[in-house]
Amino acid sequence: MPSPLSDYFTAIGIKRLSQVEINPTTSNQHEFNGIKEFQRIFGSEKKTFAAKFLYLTDDQDEILEGDGFLTWYDSREKHVTRTEYRLYYSSNQVIANAKVNDLIIVGITSENNLAVIVAPQNSTYEKQLLWLFGVEEVANKFIIKDFTEDKKDIGFAGRFILSSFGMEQIETAPDLVDDLLKQFGNKFPSTKEFSDYSRSTVSDVSPVDSPDETLIAWLEREEMLFRTLEGVIVKEQLKKGFGIDGTDVDEFIKLSLSVQNRRKSRAGHSFEHNLAILFSINKIRYSHGAVTERNNKPDFLFPGISEYNNDGFDINLLTMLGVKTSAKDRWRQVLSEAKKIDHKHLITLEPSISNNQIEEMKANNLQLVIPAPLFSTYTKSQQKELFSVKDFMEMILLKQG
């Protein structure tokens, strides 16, 4: 089912922040500049919008969010001939932490609601947002983009970006609820068991001829089926209430955290399980999760742990592959794994990684592996540096003779 940007935003304004907009020593006006073009979508009447503010850094622990409001008004409303529209924002931690030239997006999410998204300059989030909204570069005046008529599917990459900061539209398969309950009952199966079932429902793929497209198809189907089953199970838990009187807040929070943690854990394990099947179908030998030095557990070793531990085995024929669904701040974790292998590989589903991060990976002898359907989110020069899943498997098969 297509997911156009119009499902998320009716319009956006995008620009770079200037000193006067964010620095209280320069101005206390709490207003964005270069907003004249907003009149096209806000009109001429004074309006106040509820707003969700988001500061998206590549360090997931430093992401900030908060609620507030923005007011659109004509500061010269009583003047006979002149107009001067302004966009006032309420005090919030997001703008307080923003820096000059950070990217800012003011997006209309519904009639009376806005999302204000800030991403640091040269970050992966900045690059992803520019790609998502089809903008190459911006200056300090808002560029307005209207998505009301947009019907183009944003694809796996677009949904990945939006879901990373909580703006996902959940797709489910209601027609498969009965079959899911027949298979698993009213409980969550193991991630491997669920991956196996999910793959069995996908038929129009070729793991040998089109491994990249197959991997994405498997992952998308599994996510949809998992959210379908999750909806049924969690809804039953919500109906029962929490604690003795059904209103125990701590029990509710415990459920909420378990849902979030399960989603994250399942996504990572699903990625690994489906890669393992892909490698097996293509007759690639590997060890999955084997223990190496200092009790490290690299996700995949090729051709296997016995060869890795064999001092007589040619070290040039060894390969390590780390697996990270998101690579913004976690890719460095793989550098300490499989000490014998200097040049490591990392596969991720992260679209449009920044140049700075890719250059840092290269400096640490880390080769990125990206499923081919995500290549279009990278620049032409970056694409030359990437391995697709097929490229990676061909390299491994060559090593394994």
N, C-alpha and C positions, 0 to 999 in steps of 0.2 A: 504494500500500500504506500503510495507516494507521500512524502513529507515535505511540502514546500515551506519556504520561510514565512509565507503568509499565515501558516498555522501558529507561528510564534510571535511575529511582529507585523503590524500593519504598515509601519514606517520607522525609520531611524534617522538620527542626525549623528554624524561622526566627524571628529576633529582631533587636534592635539591641544592639550591644556597649556595656557599661558600663565606667566607669573602672577598677573593681577587677579586671576580667577581663583587661585588656591593659596596665596601667601597672605596671611592676616596682617603682616607688617606693611604690605603694599596696598591692600584694600580689604575692608570689612563688609563689602557689599553682598557677598554670597551670590554672585550672578555670573552666568556664563556669557562670554562675548561671542560676536559673530553669529547671532541667532536670527537674523532677519529672515532667512529662508524658512524658518519654522512657521511663519505666518501661513504658508501654503497648506499646512496640515493642522495647525492649532486654531486658525481663524483669527478674528479680531477681538473677540470677547475675552474678558478676564477669566482664567480657568486655574483651578488648583487640582493637581494630580497626586494621588498616593504613589509613592515610589519605593522600589527596592534598590538599594545601593550595593554594588559588588566591586571589590578590589581583587583582581585575579592575578596573583603572582605564581611563578613556576614552583615556588616552595609551597606545597599544599598546607603547611602549618601556618602560613602567614596570610592566607586568604581571609578577607574581611567582608562582612555583610551587615546590613542594617536597614531599618525602615525609616522613611521620612516623607518629604513632599517637595514638589516643585510648583511654582506659581508662574503662569504666563500672563503678562499684563502690559498695558501701554502706560508708560510713566508720564506721557503728555496727553492723557485722555481728555483733559479739559481744554487743550489747545485747539483752536479753530482749524488750523491747517496742518499742523505737524503731528507726527506719530513717532514714538520711540519705544519699541517693544523690548521687554527684558524677560529673562528666565531666571527666577530666584530659586535657590535651593536651600533647604534647611540644613542646619549643622549636622555633620555626620563624620564618622571615623574614616570613611572611604576617601572623601575629598581631602580630609586632614592629612592623610598619608600619601596622597598623590604628589607627583613631581612634575615640573615643567617638561613638556613634550610627551608626557604619558598619553596614551590613546584613550579617548573617552567616547562612549556611545550612549546616546539617549534614545531608547527604543520604546515605542508605543506598543504595549502588550494587550491592552483592551481600552475601552472607551475612557475610563477614568484612572488608568494605571500605567505607570512608566517603569522601565528598568534602566538604571544608570550604571553602566559597566565601565570600569577603568582597568587598563592593563599597562604595565610598565613598558617603556620604550625598549625595543630590541628583545623582548621576551617571546617565548613560544606562544603564550596566550595572545599577544599582540598580532603575531603573524597569522594565527588561526582565525582571529576575528576579521582581519582584513580579507583573508581568503573567503571566509564564510559569507561576508556581505559584498563580495565582488568589488573591492576597492584596492587599488594598487598602493596609493599613498595619499596622505591628507596633510593640510597645513592647519593654521589656527582659526579657520572659519568653518562652520558646520557645512558639510555636504549632506543634503537630504536625499534619502532613497525611499521610494514608495513601493511596498510589496503587496498591496491589496490585490493586484491582478497576477501576482507571481504564482505559477503552478508547477515550477520545476522542482523535481525531487532533490533535496539536499544530500541524499545518499547516506551511506554508512559513516563517512567522515563528518558530515554536518551534524548528524545525530550524536556522534561521539563527542564533538565539541560542546554542543548545547547541554548534553547530559552531564558533562564534567562540572558544570556549575548550576545544576539543578533545574534546567529548563527543558527536560525531556517530555515528549509526548509518548505515553506508553502504548505500544501496539500489542494487542492480545489476540487470541484465537478462540472465541467463545464456542465455535462449532467443534472444537477438540477437547472441551472440558470433560465430557463423558469418558472419552478414551483415556485422558490423563488420570482421571480418578480410578478407572478400571485398572490401569497399569500400576499406580502408586498409592491408591487410597488417599485419605485426607492427611498425608504427611509428606515431608520432603525426602526424596531418595538421595543417595550419595551422588556427588557431582559426576563421577564416572558413569554411573548407571543412567543418569539423566542425559548425559552427552551421547551415550550409545543409543538411547531411545530417540533423541532428537535427530541424530544423523539418519536414522532409519526412515524418517519422514521426508527426507530430501532426496529426490531422484534425478533431477535434471542438471547434474554436475559431473565433472570428470576429474577425480583426484590425480590422475596421471597426466592428462593433457592440459588441464587448467587448474593446477594446485592452488594458485592465489585466489582465484574466483571461488573455488570450492570451499576454501577455508572461511572466507567471508560469508558465504551462503550458510555454512554450518553454524557459524557463530550467531548470525542474525536469527536463524530459525530457533536456536536454543534459547536465546534471550527472549524471544516472543513467547515460546512455550513455557519458559520458567515464570515469566510475569503472569501468564494465564493461570498456572497452578498456584502461584503465590497469592494471587487475588482471591482465589477460592478459600485457601487455608487461612489467610490473615483475616478475611471478612468474618469467618466463623469465630475466630478468636476475639474480634471486636464485638460481635454480638453477645458473647458470654460476659463481657465486661472484665474488670480487673480487681482482684482482691475479693474480700468477703462481701462488701456492699456494691461491688462493680465499678467503683470510682477511685480506686487506689492509683494515685499519680505515679508513684515509683514503679509499680507493675506495668503501667502504660509505657513509661520511658524505657523500661527494660525490654519490652516488646519492640519498640521503635528502633532501639540500638541493635537488637538481634536481627531485624529485617535489613538494616543498612549493612551490618557486618557480613551477613549471609550473601547479600548481593555482590559485595566486593570480593569476598573469598571465592564465590562460585565463578565469577567472571574470570579470575586468574586461573583457577583449576580447569575451567572449560577450555581456555586457550591452550593450556598444556596438553590436555587429553586429546583434543582435536589435532594438534600438531603431531602427537605420537602416532595416531592412526594414519595421518598423512604420510609420515615417514615409513611406517610399516607397509602400507600399500605400495609404496614406491621402492620397497626392498632395500631400505637404508637401515644399517645396523646402528644401534645407539643404546645408551644407558640413560634412564630417566631418574633424576633425583638421587644419584649415587653419591656417597660420602667421599670427599677428598681431604686435603690438608686442613688442619684446624677445624675439623668437623663441618666444613663448608659443603653445601649440596647444590652444585651447579644444576640447572634445570635439565640440560641435555649434554652428554658427552658422546662424541663419535670417534671411532667405531664403538667404544665402550669402556667401562671402568677397568676391565682386566688389561686391556691394551694400555690404558693410562698408567696403571700401576706397574707395568712391565718396563723396566729400565732399558731393555734391549729393543723396544719398539721405536720406530722412527718417529721422533717428536713432531716432525713436519706433517705427519698423517693424522695428528690429533686435532680435534676441533671442539670448541665449547660454544654452546648457544644459551644465552640467558633469555628469559621470557618475561616481559613486562607489558601488561595491557596499556599502562600509561608510563611515559618515560620522562616526565617533566623534571622531577627531582629524585627519581629512584634509580636511574640508570647506572650511577656510580657503584651501586651495590654489587654489580657483577664483576667489577674490576679485581676484587680480592679472591674470586673463586677460580679454581683450577690453576694453581700457581705455575704449573709446568708450561701452560699455554700462554705465550706472550700476546699474541694477536687474537682477541676475543670477538665474538659475534653477539649481537643483541637484536631480537625481534620484538617489535612493538606495534600496537595499533594506533599510536599517536600520530595524528595528521600534522603536517606543516610545522615541523620542529624548527626553531630559530637557527639562523646561521651561527650565532655564538655558541649554541649548545652542540651543533654538529661539529664545529671546529674543535671544541673541547674534547668531544668523543674521539675524533681523529688523532688528536695529540696524545690520547691515552690508548692508542692502538685498538680502538673499538669500532667494528664495522656494523653499521645499521642494516637490518633486514626489515623491509616494509612490504606488506602485501601490495601487489601491483595496482589494485583498484584505488589505493591511496596516493599513488605517485603524482596524480594531478594536483594535489594540494601542495606539492613542493615545486620550487623553481626549476627551470631547465638545468641550471648548473648543479643544483643539489641532486637532481635525479641521476646524474652521471655517477654520483658517489654511492648510490644506494644499491643494495641487492634486493631483488624480489625473492619470494619463497622459492620460485622455480630456479632462479640463479643459485641460491644457496644449496638446494638439493642437487643440482647438477655438479657443483663444486664437491660436495660430499661424495657423490657417486663416483666421481673421477678419482678421488683419494682412495675410495674403497675398491677400485679396480673393476 
